[in-house]
Structures are given as structure tokens and as C-alpha cells.
Amino acid sequence: MKILVTAKRVEDPESKIKVKPDGSGIVGEGLKYKINPFDEIAVEESLRLVAKFPGEVVVVSIGGKEVHEQLRHALAMGATRAVWVNHPGALDQMAIAGLLQKVAEKEKPDLAILGKQSIDDDQSQVGQYLAEWLNWSQATFASKVESFESDAEKNKVPALVVSADLKSVRVVREVDGGLNTLDCKLPAVVTTDLRLNQPRYASLPGIMKAKSKPIEELTPATLGVDVTPKLTVTRMSSPPPRKAGIKVPDVATLVSKLKNEAKAF
Amino acid sequence: MNFDLSDEEKSFQATARKFSKDVVRPKAAHFDETSTFPKDIIKAGWELGLMNMTVSLELGGAGLSHFAQVLVAEELAWGCAGVATSMIANDLALLPVILSGSKEQHERFVKPFTEAFKLTSFALTEPSAGSDVAGLTTTARREGDHYIVNGQKQWITNGEYADQFSLFCTTDKAKRHKGLMCLVVEGRPQGLTVGKHENKMGQRASNTVTLTFEDVKVPVKNRIGEEGEGFSIAMATLDNSRPLTAMFAVGIARAALEHSIEYAKSRQQFGKPIADFQAIQFMIADMAKDTHAARLLAYQSACMLDAGQRNTLVSSYGKCFAADTAMRVTTDAVQVFGGYGYSKEYPVEKLMRDAKLVQIYEGTSQVQRLVMARELLKG
């Protein structure tokens, strides 16, 4: 089985994120970066599937040379090889999906697994565009019924249930109303939600093996994709600071404030 | 001289840090309170490759540098010094075999620990022989192709869970250091009794026991090196482990420093955060300065090992300074927390109790000063 999986480089939420005074973006200085947690879950799921259906996990990331860090992390977890789309500039979701479409058409995987969204822009668009443009089925917000304490999780059983003939996959999706189960024909695009699995650590032997795994360099030009942004961010601002709470003397005052000030009912 | 970590070293450090933060630290208080052995955590660390790092590739280790190992040691100790000691004491126990054993002994006594999760123990200290290593009285009497061992060992880390012991004993007490010998004791031979787990002030997750040897038969082919070489084998082992012990102290100190900074920014007195007061600022500055100085000494002593240089003096600087620093830093951390620091509900008093041991084991701060003075004044 061949799986294409993404490893986006995102700001580490443990870094203090500050908006630039001119509202044009966030302050980059002093920030730490990591692999998008939802992509890490995607890599983990891919590794579990390929343990069951031997094949390849190809991890892809888009950006400048610094994304090699995230590719090496995925390789250290156990991915087979990496693809680096070298483009250090700004990208909107359509450009990203366009680049991934070309990579998918080149690699011809059985499954493309992406994080449902990345924790920087939180757009949740790329997987959907990708499926649409490849004309593949899509199953977004893939989750798992079994808890993380279950034997299924401890034994790293894949949550995506691929048929023995590699022709379809059953995905349980986490949606607002509950759980929605879809059977998709392969190839398909699946996007991962938080409760799909617990990603493994990059073991030290894994880190050492990753050094010699290949990273193929591609560019928007070699892929034939125009990445001119169709979207521009005009302004970024911090949410207003949380106001302190107030104490009220009695229930009547509480009801009045809820009705007249908070407009709660 | 480049003080930056390589990408690979950064990755090792990141894995150890994540493991320490997600797996070790959340359970640290529990294992401290109950003084129980975190076997599952240690096993998980073994599975990630955080143990046996410097064991050669041929013997199933990762063949990594001492520097890479000290990076990991700091992260593990940051999570819990007791867990770090348990994991690294295993590596320490393999060192005599690795440094002075034959190829055949490497296969028999080192490989099993890289192939499966097992623990080994370093058995040197005795009830009446701590700093005075040469004064140890566990005797080994040769009888044909066996030694008959009698004696007692004290403060033995991992003893209860060990499948193998690197034992130091004497064939002739009168010869003092020239009589010492290193034997590998396998499993639980007849006559070996493992005593009760000590109720310690700190590093309580670490299993510490006495060992009693009553006419224990150990094959002569389990002897590492020759009779009379035991002292130099022990000393060579400690040269290797001193950088690691120093880094435990750095990890403990860093944890204490981080807690103190966070607390100082949020605790308000006299209408402002206590971080605004110079008394606290100066304490925090000194804590950070000394922790980093200790770290750099430990880094250098590890790099010297990697370069094949004799590191006795620098590693002694490192172990002594780092241990004494950790004691000062953790004591100051309790002070920054004030009354809350004194309570077990807050994390810093454990750090102070954990730090104390680092001034004592692996050569007390006093013995380190003797080692340094001897190096500086000899010849």
C-alpha cells in the first residue's frame, strides 16, 4: 500500500504568538516550530496502515529549507521517504492543494492522509480541495471509536479500515451531530481529527535511520503549478483581552445583567 | 568552537524532552510519594532508545556519542531525577564490561541488554566503604574455576530489578586497591540476597537496596580484566559517568529555575509580582547563571570523552559544581515559593530532596575536591 501524507511546519503553540503592530502578520522572531499535530496523527495512521499492508509512506511538505526538520521528524517516526516542495513564499490553500494534487498525480498513492487543518491558519480546506481536484472520494475529520486506553490503540491497530483487496476504506468521522461512518472507494483523501490515534515518538534509532532516507526536491515550476495567491490577508489583530469577571450581590441582579447586558435571553 | 547542537542532536534532545514532559513528569510526584519503581516508564524509555545510547552498534546499541547521552540525561532528570538515575545507572553498570571486558564477555554480558528490556546494577559501595573504595571488604576466594564471594553491598541502584550485577570485590584486603577485582554476577545465584528497598530522602523512584553475598559461586570467566585491576576499572567507569551525573544536577536545577520564574511572575505581594523585586531577581539571575555554567562544564567533560581525552579533572569540576549548584538552586527555588515551597503540593521541595543525593553519590563533593586537588598538585 502506498500512502501520501503531509507534514506542515507550524508555529509551536507553546511559543508566545504576538501580532505585529501594523497588523500585517505575526512576529516571527523567537518562535519555535513543530509538525502540525494533525499531520503527525496522519503520519502515525499511515505507519499503522503500512505495517498491516506493506508498502511506502511518502511524506510531503511545502516551504523553504527549514521544513526539512518536519520531514526528518516524519522519517524518524518511520516514513519511507520524503518530498520537499521548495517554495519559501506565501501560499494560500488553493495553491497548497494545487501543489499536492500534482504530487499525488506523480506518486499515485492509494490514500492521501492530511491533517484536518493546520494549527496556524485553521482553514480546514486543503484536504477537501485536493479530493475534489483529484476526483477522489474524501472522508474528513477521521476519528476512532475506541479510547486511547483500548488494546486497539496500545497495539497500534489502524483506525481507518482498509479492505483486504485495497479497494475501499471505512472511515468513522467526527461530526457535530455525532459519528458518521463512510465507506470510500480507493484512492481517497482522508483528513485526520484529534481522536484518531496517539502519534509515536521519534525513537533515537529512528532519528538515526532518518538521516539516510531520501528527500526529493520539487518546485512549483517543476510541478507546473501557479502559486500566485488568490487570497491576501489584509489585517490581523489579537482578540480583545479578557475582561475581569464581576461579582453581583443577588440573583435578581444576575438575571438583569444576563438579560440587559449580556443579552443572553 | 561551535556551541550549537547538530540537527541530529537537537532531534535526540527533542524526543527526550517530549518523553520527559509527557510521560515522566506527570507521574514524578506519584513515584516520589509512594517510593515505587516506575518500571513501565523505564521500559518505554528503553524502547525509544534512551538507554544504552553509547553501546556500540555491533553490540546492539546506538553507537552514539557521550555528548548525545548527556543531552538526554538532562532532559530525563528534568522530568524526575529518580527515573533518570534508574535509566542511566543501567548504562553505568555496563561500562566496566564495555571498557575492560573481552569480546566474548561483551557478547555474554552487554548484548542481552540491548536485545531486550532488562536492567543491570553497579555494585561497588558497602556499608563500611563509600568514599574509601579501596577499603571494601567483599571477598572473593578462588576455588578451581569459580570464585566464592562473601560480603555486603549498600545503596545499590536497581538491585531489586536487576538481571545482572557488575560487582567489585577483593581477593586480598591487605592489598587495598591493588586487591580489587570486577566480577559479573548473573541473575540470582544461590547465596545472593537482595535486601529491602531503602526509604530515602529523595530520588525515591530509584530502587536502592542492599545485597548480601553468602558463599556465592561466580565463574572465573565472569571476571572482567585481571585480579587487581578492579580499582582502575571502577575509576575509569566513574570518569565516564561523571558527565552524566553532572547533567542530572543540571536537569534538576533547570526544573527548579523554570518553576521559580513562573511563580515569581504570578505571585503578587505588596501590589506587584515578586519578580519585580530585586531580591527575587538576583536569586533568579544567580540560579540561571550557575545552572548554565554547570551545563557547559558537563558538555565539555562529555566531549573530552568523545575525543578520547582523559577527562578526570574537567569531569570532576563538572560533577562537583553541578551537584553543589543544584542544591543551591533548588534551595533558592523553595525560598522563592516561600510557604508554598515548603508544601508537598508544590513541586520544588521534591527537587531539593532529589538534588541532595547528587552531592553524595558517584563520588561526594568532598571526594571530587580531592580528585581535583590531586590532579592539580601532582608531579
Interface residues (C-beta under 8 A of the other chain):
Chain A: E69 R72 H73 A76 Y201 A202 S203 L204 P205 G206 I207 M208 A210 K211
Chain B: D7 E8 S11 F12 A14 T15 K18 F19 E47 L48 G49 L50 M53 A62 L64
